[in-house]
Amino acid sequence: MSCSACVGKITEALEHEPWVRFANIALLTQSAVVEYEGEHDAKDLTTIIEDIGYEASVEKVVQLPPVAAAAPRAAVDVWKASLSIEGMTCSACVSTINDALSTSAWMKSVDVNLITNSATVVFEDKVHLDDILLAIDDIGYGVKLNDIKPLGKDQDQDNRRTVLLRIDGMYCEHCPARVAEALEHLSQPVSIEQSPTMSKPILSISYTPNAPEFTIRDILTAISAADLALEVAVYHPPSITERAAQMHARIRQRILYRVVLAVVVAIPTFIIGIVFMSLVPSSNPGRRYLAQKLRGVTRAEWALLIMATPIYFFGADVFHRRTIKELQSLWGRRSPVPVLRRFYRFGSMDMLLSFGTTIAYVSSIVDLVIKSTSPASTSMTGDSTYFDSVVFLTMFLLIGRLIEAYSRAKTGEAVTTLSKLRPKEALLVSPKERSQEGSGTQSVNVDLIDSGDVVRVVHGGSPPWDGTLLEGEGEFDESSLTGESRPVKKTTGDPIYAGTINKIIEAVQEGQARRAPIERVADVLTSYFVPVVTLIAIVTWLTWLSLGLSGALPISYLDVAVGGWSFWSLQFAIAVFVIACPCGIGLAAPTALFVGGGLAAQHGILVKGGGEAFQEASGLDIIVFDKTGTLTQGSEPTITDHQILTVGDALWDEQAVFGVLGALEQDSSHPLGKAIVGLCKSKDISGLDAKSVEEIAGKGMKGSFDMAKSSRTVEVLVGNEALMADYGIAFDSTACSTLDSWKTQAKSVVLVAARELPEGSWTPLAILAATDPLRPEARDVVEAITRQGIQVWMLSGDNPTTASAVGASVGIPPSRIIGGVLPQQKADKIKYLQTSQPPSSHPHPHRHFLNLFRSRTQPAKRRTRAIVAMLGDGINDSPALAAADVSIAIGSGSDIAISASSFVLVNSDLRTLLTLIRLSRAVFQRVKFNFAWALVYNLAALPIAAGVLYPVRIAGGGHVRLDPVWASLAMALSSSSVGEWEALRHSRRLDESLVNRGS
């Protein structure tokens, strides 16, 4: 089978038989699944297939259960596939892929991500997977399946585990059979999803773990025992981000080779085609030598032919291949594009370049053939070939494509970074030794751990997988889940999580996949530019041809020696194509990004999201701040206030109070406990000797002491208000007022009380307050952002009371503060703000321009919703950063937060955020100017290229006409001029005074 026609032919032949219920043919796997009536033999199926010219063999036959006993078939079988797509260069590619896939009734959703070169599709019936891959391949893009999984299946089915195994050491064609035989003898059934081969030794299996009786370790042991030469290990295929990085590298390398070729050829082309043939005097010996004819063609034209040919076939070949694919997709029998639309909206920059270079090259070849086979002519006033245009066109667009390839920032190895944070090894506990402390453990790779296994987590270690604590107790760092830095105490029966690995990986992946790709203005313009320019060129050619053939033009106009009016008028049409290639449009965004990225770096901003991030940041409506580490400094808390409540008490003076505090907290790992110990050390007070110390989970500490002053034994409590309430300890109104005051200042409070044992009454001893200090510039920055008409919100994993207090401290309204949210919920809140909040009422200079081009390719809702930026620093912020339109990370934050961001504030100063906002607007303003300049340049040059000034005579009797050489030079000026915008450095003062001005 070679194409979808083969699939249709085989399907039709099989389903034509009344005893065949259905046939699913897979082109990419060269296989078929057929359900048929039992009275027939499978060999009948192969006979049918062989009769229509294909070869077939029966691989497996499975008898189905009786219809009455069969499980009811699901009404809808929905699957989700993750794909890597190679060859996407702009949002026009995204739209093309979306259009190709979205027309099918069984397609649920399509999310194409330009940055990661990937797509996530949700569709009905797994048999349509081949149709999806084939549809993408048909429109000219490389595609590879990364992952596919069912949606909406019963959770019981999730107990099965699918694993990829790499088997090294296979030395003959019988090795895969030996592996399959080894799996058949296991105590539990193992399904082979994909058999290994000599060329691809990857085995895909599916099984149900039943630890400790049956695990992945038993499977690996069985395969290794089948042949001593076999070495088997769990295989992890490249992730989407890894494949995207590989694709980007290949694309850059491919373009770089062609740029080098084009530049090397362009230098002699410029010297011969422009300098010698147009700029130097006609008496110059070099020009006279190049103007000499060989077989009717000048030496210069022969030289330009030799130089243009490799550029056309080996430099611009990427554009020609894509153009052919686009035309096949547009006009093929399977094209979903309405016939009328095929005429008024088609093409891309690739197609326009291909058209321009092809017409110029082919017409020049025809011109050379005619000249070399015709008698010498004396009426020619100049060369009529366009070989130099071919070289210059290709070189300038390739340079623009190379700049774009380098300036498009990589999204970062967010998911890979998360996975690397998980432990590589785990201590597996033997079933027989589980109750024996310190024995019966072995270190195994975490890939060999199965559901039901028991592992030992050493003190200070991290769990390799999510699980349940069976024995003992301990504190686990769940900051990646909750955003809280304090360890969480776990006891027997509590669930524990692998922290950074948990479901944040999936949240980041989906957030990146669902980010709406920014529609490039250049590609939207080009989609209409191509048909318009094509129409102008055709009209130009027909107009001059009809005027010439009808005799309306003087015979003196005909200044070519060959081709007559047809060839003479064709030169105007070719000039239109040459001058109209929108190289300047293509270079507008990359050059602005390059200079803008350099300016950003000078002001402590790392641009990771490329031009798309600059474009969105220029029109922000909402900025969402994380609390800890973003609005606050994120350092260890410090005791800012303390008050001794037993002044005058001989037993509980300051020395005694801080002595018991230091003793209770000296071994504590809690941040507040460490802060208290630090305060005691600063007062040079050593801790007393405690008789006993007990930790009260989530509330505080309790201990007993023998007091030397009174020879009494006392019990001391230190903790939060909940702990004091549990013991019925009441503080007077003055202390409560002080506590309330501290809490409204976003401070965490600690209370201390004591009593004499055995049954003395509780006496409040002291109250303390600790805080993670706010960044000193936070309030000024929030006020400056608000003055610009941008809403400021805050998301925090902290409790709502603390979050509200911090928000109020920096000037955020209470209605825009959301506390107590987990990482996945943060991403949901970002999406909620995107869909529920209207755009800012504050007039924005770019909003109309942004909406104009979004309206072509994005839903109407996209044009009316708010553009949201997220500013965070922690691992727990990464899902929200991935979901936001613009993601900004604090440079002092975690690697994963930085990986998921569009911008990184390297110096961690929030005032840099104001610089970023203004710089983004300046960059996008320059992009608009570049686009306008390139368009005006093209639109002004098009009439001249079409010959509207040709009747005007100049000195020497010539006519005003855009010679092909000068057309190429004009195009070059249009392209290069968009990169000259150093004035931005002087017209925009990007300094920290923005905080004071709020502009």
N, C-alpha and C positions, 0 to 999 in steps of 0.2 A: 504494500500500500504506500502511495506517495502523496496523496492529497485527500481532501474531503470528498472529492468525487468518487474515490475508491470506497470510502466509508459508506456513502450513499448507495453505491452499486451493490455491495455485499449485504447491507441491511435490507435492501429491497428484495434481493434474491432469497434471503433466508425467511423473511417475514411473509413472503408470498406463499410459503408452504402452510397449510391450515394447522398442522400439528406443532408449529413453532409459535410459542406464546409471545416472546419478544427477543430481540437481539441488540446488545449494546456493543458497538465496535469502537475500540480505542486506537486512534491513528498513531499517537506518540509511543504507545507501548506495543503496537503491532499485535494486538490481541482482541479477543471477543469473549463475551459471556452470553450464553444462549440458554433460554429456558424452553423446554420442549416436552411433549407428551411422552410418557415412559415406554409406550409400545414400539417406539422407533429407536434406532441405534445411533450413537454419536458419530459413527463413520458416515452416516447419511449426510450429516452436516458438512463434513470435509468434502464429500463428493460434490455437493452443491457449490461450495466455494471454488473447488478446483475446476468445475465446469465453466466458470466465468473468467478463468485465467489467473487465479491466485493459488498459492501453495498454502496448505493448512494441515495442522496436526492436532490431535486431542491431547491436552495437557492434564486435565483432571475432570472427572465426572462425579457429581455428588447427588445422591437421591434426596429429593425434597420430601418433607413430611406430608401426610394427607392434608387436604385443604381444610378439613374440619378441625384438625389438631394444630394447624399452623397458627402462629401468633398473628394477631391483627396487625396489618401493615400501617405504619404511621401515615397520617393524612399528608403531611408535608415532611420531606426529608431535607433538612437545611444543613449546609456545610459552609465553613469559613476557611478560605485559603489565603495564604500569604505568599506573594510573588516578588521576585527580583526582576526588574525590567532594565535592560541595557539600551542606551541610545537616546534617552530623554534629555533634551537640552533646554527646554523652555516650557512655559505653561501651555503653549499651543500643542505640545506633545501630550500634556496631561489631558487637555480637552479632546484631542483625537482619540486617546485610549478610552476616556470616559464615554465618548460617543459610540465607539465600536462595541463596548460591552453593555451599555445601558439599554440598548434597544431590545434585548431579549426579555421575554415575559418571565422567564425563570430567574432572572437576576434580581436580587433583593437590594443590594447596595454595592457601590464601587467607591473606594477611597484610594486615590493615587497620590503618592508623595514624591514630589520632584527632588527634594533634598536627599532623601535616602534611596532614590531610584527603586522604589518598591510600591506595591499595591496590596490592599486588603479587599477581597471580594466575598460577599455573602450571597449564596445562590442555592437553588433547589436541585436536589438529585445530583449525586456525585458524578454521574455519567457525563454531566455537562462540563466537567473540568477540562477535558480535551478540547471542547469547543472554545473555552476561554483562552487556553494557551494558543490555539490555532488562530483565533481572532487577533490576538496581539501580534503574533508572528506575521500574519498577513499584511498588517499595516506597517511593517518594517522595523519592528523592535525585537530585540532578543529577550526571551523570557525564560525564567527557571522557577520551578515550584520549590518554595522553602518549607512550607508546612500546610497541612490540611487537617481540620478536625470537625467533628459533627457538632451541631448546636441543637439544643432542646432535647438531647437524649436523656434517658433515665439515669439518675445519678449512680445507680447500682452498676451501670456499665463502666463507670469511671474507675472501678477497682482494677480493671485490666490495665496493664502497663505495656506500652509499646517502646521498644528499645532498638537502637541501631548498634550493631556490633561490627567492628573491623577485624577481619580474619587475615592475618599475614601468614605466609609460609605455604600457601596452596601452590602445588607444583604440577598438577595435571588436571584434566577435565573431570576426573572422578572425585576430586576433593569436595565439591559442593554436595555431591550425593552422599558422601560419608558424613558430612556435617548434618544433613537432613536426617539421615538414619540415626545418628546419635541423639537427636532431639526427639525422635519417635519413641525411644526407650526410657524417657524420663517418667517419673511418677505422676506428673501432671501434664495435661495437654499444652503444647506450645504451637501457636500458629505461625507459619512462615509467611510474612507479608511480601518480602522481596528476597529472592535467592541471590547468593553471592556468585560472582563470576571471576575468571582469572583477571580480566581487565578492571573490574570494579568489585573488589572483595568486601562489599558491605552487605551484611545480613540484617534484615528487619524482621523482628519477631514480636509477637503479642502473647501475653500470658497473664495469669492471675496469681499474684504473690500470695504465699501462705507461710510466712516466717514462723518458726525457724525450719519447718519441714521442707519448704520449697521456695527458693529465692533465685535471684539473678546469679548468685555465686554458684549454685548447682548447675545452671545452664552453661556458664563459662567453663566449669570443670568438665562437664560432659563433652563439650566441643574439643577442649584441649586433649582429653583422653582418646578421642577418635583417631588422632594421629599426632605423634610427638613433634612433628614439624610445624604444627599449627599453633599460632600465637593469637589469642583473641583478647580484645579489650572493648570497652564501651566507646562508641564513636559519637562525637559531637560535630554535626555538620556546621559549616560557617553560618554565622548569624546574618540577619539582614544588614546590620551595620557593617559587618566585615565584608560582605559581598558588595555593598555600596562603595566602600572604600576601594576595593579592588577595581570596580567599574570606573570610578573617578580617576584612578591612576592610569588605567588603560586608555581612557578618553584623552587625558592630558598628554600622554605619550604619543598617541596617534596624531593629535593635532600638532604637537611640537615638531614632529618629523616633517609634517607638511609645511609648517611655517618656515622652518629652516630651508627647505627646498625652494619655497616661494621667494623668500628674501634673497637667497643666493642668485636665483634667476632674475629677480626684479632689478638688481643693480645693473647688469649689462643691458637689460631691456630699457631701462631709463636712459642710459647713456646713448644707446643706438636710436631708440624710438623717439625720444624727446629732445635730448641735448643736441645730437648731431643732425637730426632731420628737421628740427624746428627752431632751435635757438641759435646755432652757430651760423655765420654767413654762408651763402651758397658757394662762395669761392674757397671755402675751407677744404684742404686736401682730403681730410677724413670724410667729410660729407660727400665730396665728389666721388670718392672711392666707393662709399656705401650706396650711392645713387646709381652706379653703373649696373646695367642689366645683364643677367644671365638667363638665357631662354625666355626673355620677355619680362622677367621679374627682377627687381632691384636686389642687390646683395643684402640691403637692410631687411627687406621682407623675407628673404630666405633665412636670415639669421633669427628674425623674430619668430618664424615658423618653427625653427629648431628649438627655440627656448620655450615657446608657448605650448608645444605638444606635450612634454612631460608634465607641465603644470596642469593642463586640462585633464589628462588621464590619471595622473598620480597625485596631484595636489587637490583638485576639486572633485575627485572621485566620490568622496563621502557625500557631497551634495547631490551628485548625479544618482547615486544609488537610492538615496532617500526620496528623491523626486520620482523615480520610477516606481517605488513602492507606494508613494502617495497617489500617483495617478492610477495605479492598479487598484488600490483600495477605493478610490473615488469613483472609478468607472467600471469596476468589476461587477460581476453578476450578483455577488453577495453584498454589495454596498447598500447600507441603510439610508444614505443621504438622498433626499428627494432630488429628482432630476433638475428641477428649476434651480435649486440652491447650488448645484454643482457649477453653475455658470457665474453666479455673483459672489460667492464666498468660497474660496479655495486657496490652496498654496501656503507657502511659508517663505522665510528668508532663504532656506535651502533651495526651494523651487525657483525663486526669482533669480538667485545667483546662477543656478543651473541653466535657466532659460537664457539669461544674458550672455553667459560664457559660451553656451552651445550655439546660439545664433551668430555671435561674433566669430567663433572659431569656424563653424561650418561655412558661413558666408565668405570668410576669408580664404578658406580652402578652395571654394568654388571660384572665387576671384582669381586665385593663383593658377588654377587649372585653365581658366579661360584665357588669362594673359599668356601663359606658357604655350598655348596651342593656337593663338591668334597672331596675325601679322603685327609687327611693332606699330605702336600708335604714338602720335606726337601731340595728341590733344589732351593728354592727362595733365592735370595741374597738381597732382600729389598722389600719395599712396592712398588706397581705399581699403586697406585691410585693418583688422581690429585685433591683431595678435597681442599687441602691447596692452590692450584693454583686458584681455583674458588674464594676463599675468597680474596686473594691478588689482583687478576686481578680486581675484582669488586671494592674493596676499592680504589685502586689507580686511576681508571678511574672516579669514583664518586667524589673523592677529586678534580681531575682536572676539572670536570664539575662544581663543586661548586665554585672553584676559578674563573672560567670563568663567572659564573652567577653573582658573586659579583663584578667582575672587569669590566663587561660591563656596562658602565655608562648610566644612563637614559638621554634621550634627553632633559628633562626638560619640565615643563608644559607651553610651550611657548604660545599656543593658549588659554589655561586656564588663564594664567596670563593676556593676552590681554583682555579677556572677563571680568575679575575681575576689570579692570580699568574703565569699563563703569559704569555710574551711575546706582544705583539700583532703584531709584525712579525718577518720572518725574511729573512736575506740568501741569496737563491737563487743558486746558482752555475751559470753557463751551461755546457752540456756541452762546448763547444769550448774553454772557458777554465778548466777545472777545475784544470789543472796550472799555471796562471799566477797567481802570487801577486799579490793585490791588484787583480785585474781580473776582468771578466766576472761581476760580481754585481749583483743588483738587489733592492731592498727590496720584498717582497710581503707581503700579509696571510697570517697563518699558516693561515687556512682554505683558501688556495689551494695549500698544500703537499700533495703526494701521495706515496704509497709509491714509493720509488725515486729521489726527488729528492735532490739534494745541496745542503746549506746550509752556510754558514760561520758558526761561532760565535765572536764576538769575545772577546778576553780579558776575563774577568770577567762574560761574558754567560751566559745560560741557553739550553739547547737548546729549540727550539719543540715538538719531538715526540721520542719514543723513537727511537733509531737506533743506528748503528754508526760509530765513529770511523774515518774513511778515511785521514786524513793528520794528521801532527803529534802532539803530546801536550799534556796540560793537566790541571788539577785541577778537579773538578766537585763542587759541593755536593750531597750525597745525604742530607742530614740528615733529610729528610722520609721517606726510605725506611729508613734504618738507625738513626736516632736519634743518630748520632755527629756532633759538630759539625765534626770535622776534614775538610777537603776530600779527595776520593778522586782519586788520580792515574790518568789513563787514557792508554793508548798506542794505536797503530794496531791496529785489529781489536777493541778492547774495546767492549762495549755501553755506551751512555750513556742516561740517562733524563731525561725532562722534569721530574724531581723531584716537585714538589708535585702535578702533574697525573696522573701515572702511574695505578696502579690504586687509589690511595687514594680517589679520587672514588667509584668503584663500591663500595668497602668501606664508606665512610661512608653512602652511600645505602642499602645493604642492611642495615647495622646499625640505621639509624633505622627502616627499614620493618619489621624483624623484632622490634623491641622489643615485648614483650607489653603492650598497653595496660592501664592500671590500671582495674579494674572499679569504677565509682563505687557506693558503698554506697547512695546515694539511688536510683539506677536499679534496683538489685537489689531494694530494698525496694518501689519503686513497681510493679515488674512483678507483685508479689503484692498490693500495696496496692490497685490499681485493682479487680481482681475481688472482693476482700474488701469494699471499701467499696460497690461496686455491689450485692453480695449483701445487705449490711446495710441499704442504702437500700430495696431491694425488699422485704425481710422487714419492715422498719419500716412501709412503706406498707401492705402486705397485712395486717399485724397490726392496726394502728389502723383500717383500713377494715373488716375483718371484725368487730372489736369494735363499731364504730359501727353497722354495718348489722344486726348481730344484736341490738341493743338493750342490750348489756352496758354501754354508756357512758351517763351521764346526758345528757339533751338540752341541759343547760347548758354542756356541753363545746363544743358546736357554736357557735363564736363568729365564724363568717364569714357574710357575707350571701349569697354566691353559691357554687355548686358542691356544697353539701351535704357529706356525709361523705367523698366521694371527694376533693374539693379540700382539705378540712380535713386529712385524713390525708396528702395529698400534700405538705403543707408540712413535715411531719416528715422525709420522705425528702429533700426539697430541702435542708433544714437539714443533714442528714447529709453531702450532697455539698459544701455550702458550707464546713462546718467541717473537712471531711476533706482538702481540697486541700492537699497537703504542701508548702506554700511554705516552711515552716521547714526541712523536709528539704532542699529545693532550695537554700536559702540557707546551710546549715550549712557546707559546704566552701568556697564562695567567700568568705564573711566571715572564716573562719579563715585562709584563704590571704592575704587582704588585710592583716590585722593581723600575721600571721606574716611576710609579706614585708616589712612596715615594720620589725618587730623585727630581721629578718635584715639589712636594710640598715644599721641602727644599729650592728650588730656586724661590718660589713665583708663581708657575704655577699649576692651578687646571685642572686636566685631566678629561673632561666630555665625550669625544668621544671614550674612550677605546682604545684597540689595533688597531682598524681601523684607528683612527685619527693619532696614532703614525706612522702607516705604510704609510699613505699618506703624512704626514709632513716630512718624511724622504726623499721624492723625489720631493720637491716643485720646480716648474719652475717659478711661478709668485706669488708675494705677493701684494695684493691690499689694500691700506690704505684708510680709511675714513679721512676727514680733521678735522672737528670740534670735539674736544674732544679726537682725536687720535694723529694726528700730532701736533695739538694745545692743550693747557691745558684745553680748554673748560670752562674756568671761565668767569665771567662778564668782558666785554671789559673795557679797561682803556685808558684814553687820554694820549698818549705817546708824542705827539708834538702839539704845538700851536704857532701861530704867530699873533701878533696884527699888522694890516696894517695901523692904523691911528696914528702912533707915532708922537707926537708933536701936535696933535689935542686936543685943550683944552676941547672940549665937549666929545670926545670919547677916554678917557684914559682907562687904563686897568681896573680901578675900575668900570667905567661905562659899559664897554663891558661885563665884567663878571657879573655885576649886572643885566643887562637885560637877559643874558643867564640863570642865575640861576632862574629868575622869570618865564621865558618861559618854562623851563624844570622841574620845581620843582614838578609838578603833573604828569609828563610823566611816562608811564610804559615801554617806549621803552628802550632797553639796552643802546643805545648810549646817550639817554637823562639822564639816571641815571649816566652814566660815566661823563657827563658834570657837573651835580649837585655835584658829588663827587669832581671834580676838583675845583669848586667854593668854596666848604667848606674847601678844603685843603688850599686855599688862604685866608680863613677867610673873604670872601666877601659875604655879605647878599644880597639877591635878592631885586630888586626894586618892587614897587607896580605897577602891570600892569592894564591898563584900560580895556583891552580885550585880550583874548588869543584864537586863532583858530588853530585847527590841520588841516593840509593839508595832506590828506591820501597818505601814501607811499612816502612822500617827505620831510615833516618837519613841522615847526610851524611858526605862524605869530602872532604878538601882537603889541599893541600900549602902549606908556608910556608918562607921563608928566615929562620932564626932569627939575629938579630943577635949574640946572646951567644956562639954557638958557630960561627957562619959555616957552619952545616950546613942542609941541606934536610930537613925532616921531613914525614911524612904523618900526618894526624890523623883519627880516626874518632869520631863522636858519634852515638849511637843507642840502640836497644833491645838486649836480650840476644840476640835472634836474629842481629843484625848482628855482635856480638862472636863468636858461635859460628861464623858463616860464615868468619871470619878466624882461627879457632883461638885466640882470646885468652882466657886463663884469669885470673880474679880470685882472690885468696887467700880463705881461709875466713872471715876477719874481714869482708871486703867483702861476701862472699856472705851472711853472716849479717845484715849491716846491710840488704842489699837485700831479703832475705826478710822482715825486720821491717817495712820500709816497705810492701811489697806487702800484708802482712796488715792494714795500716792503710788499705788502699784507695788507695794512692798509685801513680802512674805513675812508673817509674824510667828514668833516662837514664844511660848509661855513656860514658866518654871514654877513649880509648887513643891512643897515638902510637908511631911508630918512625922511625928515621933511614933515609933513602933512600940507596942503592937497596934493600938487603936486610937492614936491621936488624931486630932482634926487637921485638915489640910490648910496650909498657909501659903498664899501666893508670895513667891519670892521675887520674881523679875519678869519683865517682858522685853523682847528684843525684836528688831526688824531688819530684814536683809533684802537686798535688791540687786538685780542685774542692771547696772546703770544704763540710762538712755544714751544714745549717741548725742553728743552736744549739738550737732547740727540738725538733728531730726526735726524739731519743731519748725525751724526756719525753712527747711526743705519742704515740709508738708504745706506750710502757708504759701510758699512760692508756687508750688504746683497748683494749689487751689486757685490762686489768683490768675492762673493761665486758663481757667475754665475746665480743668481736669478733675474729676471726682477722685478722692482718696479713700480707699477701703483698707481694712486690716483682717487677715485670716490668721488664726493661731490655734495650736493644739492645746494651749493653756485653758484653764477654766474661764468661763465668760466674765466673772468678776474682775480677775486680774487683767484679762485682755481689755476690758472696758476702761480700767484705770490707766493702763498704758496708753491706750488710744486717746483718752481725754488729755493725757499729759502732753501729747504732741499735736493736739488740735483736731483729731478725727471725730466726727459726730458719732454718738452712740448708735444711731441707726445703721451706720456703715461699719460696724465692728462685729465680726463673727468669731466666736471662740468655741473651744471644745471639739474641733474637727480633726479627723484622721486624714492621712495622706490621700487616700482615694476620695474622701469627701471633699478635700480641698479642690481636687480637680473638678468634682461635680459643682462646687460653688462657683468656680471660674466659668464653667459652661452656663450656669444659671445667670450670672451677671452678663454674659455675652448675649443671652437670648431675652432676658427680661428688662435690661436697662436700655433706654433709648440713647441715641447719640447725644453728645453734649450740645446744649443750646448755644454755647459760646461759639461765635463765628470762627471758622477755621479756614485758612487760605487754601488748603489742599483738598478739603472734603469733596467739593464738587468734582474736582479732577479725579480723585480716587473712585468716587461712585460712578463716574462716567464709564470707566473701563471695567469696574467690577460688574456693572450691569450686563455686560456682554456674555459673561461666562459664569456668573454666580447667581444664586437665587435672589429674589427681591428682598427676602428677609435679611440677607447679608448686607444690603445697602442701608438698612434702617436700624441695625443693631449697633451696640457699642463695641469699640475696639478696646480690648482689655490687655494690660500689661501686668505681669506678676514679678515681684521682686523678692527673692528669697536666698537662703544661704545653706540650708540643710538637705540631707538625703530625703527627709520627709516632704520637702517642697518640690521634689523632682516631678511627680505626676502633675501638680498644678502648673509648674513651669512648662511642661510639655503641652498642656491643654490651652495655655494662654496664647493670644495672638503674638505678643512680644514677651519673651522671657528674659529676665535680667538677674544675674547671679552676683552675689557679693564675692569679691576675690578671695576673702579669708574663709569662705565657706567650703563645703565638701566638694570632692572631685565630681561626684555624681550630679550635684546641683549645677556645677559649672558645665558639665557635659551636656545637660539638657537645656542650656540657655542659648538665647540669641545674642545677648551681650553680657560681658563680664566687666564689672567695675573693679579694676585691678587694685586700686589703692583703697578700696573699701570705704571711701568717703561718700556719703549720700549726696553731697553737693555735686558730685560727678553726674548724678542722675539728671540734674537740670541741664548740665552741659550736653548730655546725651539727647535730651528732648530737643534742644535748640539746634544741635548739630544735625539731627535727623531731618528736621524741617529744612535746614540749609542744604543738605545733600539732595533731598527730594526736589527742592526748588531748582537746584542746578540740573537735575535730571529733566525736569520739565523744560528748562531753557534749552538743554541739549536737544531734546526731541523737537521742540519748536524750531530751533535753528536748522536741524537736519531736514525737517519737513519743508520749511520755507525755501531752503536751498534747493531741494528737489523740485518743488512746485514752481520756483522761478526758472530753474534750468530746463524743465520739461518743454515749455513752449519754444525756447530757443533751440533745443535739440530737435523739436518737431519741425523747425524751419520757418517759424512765423516772421523772422527777420531776414530770411534769405533774399527777398526782393531788394533789400537795401544794399546799395553798392558802396564799396569802400575804395580807398585810394589804390590805384593800380587796376581798377576794373573788376575786382573780385566781389564776392558776396559775403554777407554776414552769415556765417555758418559755424556750428559747433563741430569742429574737426574731431574725429574719434580720439586722437591723442589728447586734445584739450578736454574732451568729455571725460576721459579717464582721470585727468589731472583734477578737474573740477570735482569729480566724485571723491578723489583722494583728499582734497581740501575739505570737503563736507565731512569726511570721516575723521580726519585728524584734528579738525578745529574743535570738535566736541571735547577733546581731551585737554584743551588749554583753558583752565579755569583757576589759575593761581589767585585771581582776584578774590576768590572766596576767602582766602587767608586774611585779606585785608578788610573785606566788607563785613566779615563776621568776627566780632570779638568774643571769643569763647573763653570767658574767665569766671572766676568764682564770685565776681560781683553780681552774678545772676541771682544769687540768694537774696541780696539786698534789694535789687531792682524788681525781682519776681517776674522777669520777662523772658 
